């Protein structure tokens, strides 16, 4: 075939007839191109929320205390029950919100749901930093708000009765400090 702009040169062309590719191949190719255009690794397409949480939990193990690790582990198990099989790139704010509703239906308190939300948000922030996701869907979710507990204090008569019963007990002085100084138990135990 002769190109019109260059009279002395010839350009070969080959026309191949092939069956159109299967829809699944085209879809995966589009997804891969999108991932690469977003700067995400192609392997992120197959990662589930459960896999992310497990790897995040192991990486944070060295940086936190054992009791914090136990709390994180409990909350990761709770999240994995509801969202563990969801592909990470397909996780949305409505998915998270409905998972919280299901957890509330199973009897989790607002305080526990708030802890679950904190763990999920931390793990997704790390996924964002690692380049596995483009945005953190947990940011778009209304975090559960624990209700404030109303504080109740002993009346003067109740306090006097308590101190009378505690007189002579090894913890008697602690009750005196707690009842008269207005300290919380942790503050009073920290005194020397």
C-alpha angles and dihedrals in degrees: 000000000000119000112226095221095054114046098185099047132078125204120203120222130188121199115201124190114214136162113262111265119258115271092242092058092050091048092050090047091052091048091049092049090049092050091050092046089053090050093245125139114255089231089067089075092073098039116110128207089251093056091048092050093048093050092043091051092052092048093050093047093088094048101053138056120265093250091052089048090054091051092048091048092052091050092046089055090051092051093045091056090061106025106015096108096044112110108248094232091052097050110121136183092252089054090054093044092051090047088055090051091052091048090050088051090055089057105266113152124233089253092055091046089052090054091048089051091050093052093046091048092050093049092048091048088056090048087053091051091047090053096244095122135027097221139008110248092193088071089065094054123093103242115229111258118217115225116247113249114230112237117232122198129199117254118242090258093050091048092051090050091050092049091049091054092045094051109118093014117120090242094047094104090051091056090049091053092045093048098045107031099045093232125153117243094256092050093048093048090051093059119102 
